[in-house]
């Protein structure tokens, strides 16, 4: 062993031996706390059994209660899906002369201005986007309208796989145009979500995740749709962080 290496080893030994017994205990306790906290965060994500034991999937409130009533169907048959089978934006239930996109824009935006006086087509407005937390200034136009899109909280393809495949055309159209399942959101966020369930996509705005999952559960309950095991666990994990979460009113 070289002289420099011997000096370094001697210095480390002398530095540790210079601590008092109480200081050594505190150091050991600190290390134990750090290791324990790290394992506590990592292990539940690795092993679902550990997560259940540690209570990561426990939740309270009507959202959690309703989720537990939903049918669990793994590996659903999603063959034959076609977005056009749902007839999105092909209804005008309130008879105002505008399709559901205009109605949702008018509902979810603030400072709304319309294309024509006493009309229903939204010309501009401000969206406090629930998915990203951003403030978006919407202006209707060929190159600007897509900044705000209307999202199906329970995506149409997810609904198809969860039971809508067996519905008649009328019920599918009702589902696709139901304001309860529609939100005005950031366009890129909506594109990023695609048809993903809560098992694979959640809003980047963490403060909205509880409301988002609760609304998905409410929609699935309203229409008798199922969830997968992974989807249910993901929802339970979110609801665990918001005790007493309620299903949003229809």
RACORPE-V331971 format. One record per helix or strand of 3 or more residues. SS is the DSSP state (H for helix, E for strand). FROM is the first residue (numbers start at 1). TO is the last residue. If there is no record, write none. Layout:
BEGIN
SS:FROM:TO  SS:FROM:TO
END
This chain:
BEGIN
H:3:17  H:21:46  H:48:53  H:62:69  H:83:86  H:100:108  E:110:114  E:122:128  E:135:139  H:145:147  E:148:152  H:156:162  H:164:166  H:169:176  H:179:181  E:182:186  H:187:193  H:206:223  H:229:240
END
